């Protein structure tokens, strides 16, 4: 039987260092916010760049 582990987030599972895991969580939250802002702005690719 395998040894299953449970984590609060995928970043906790991927990163052993809790500070680095938190950094990855913050970075992913920021990128999601940026993507949502771009998608809701109705600008084309040239205007967004």
C-alpha positions, 0 to 999 in steps of 0.5 A: 500500500502506498503512503498518501500525503495530503496538502492544502495546495498544489504549491505545498505539495511541490515545494518543501520550503514553506516560504517558497510555497507561499511565494508561489501561491502569491505569484499564481494569485497575481498572474490569475488577477492579471489574466482576468484583468486582460480578459475583461478589458476587451483590448486586443493583443497589441493594445494589451502588450 
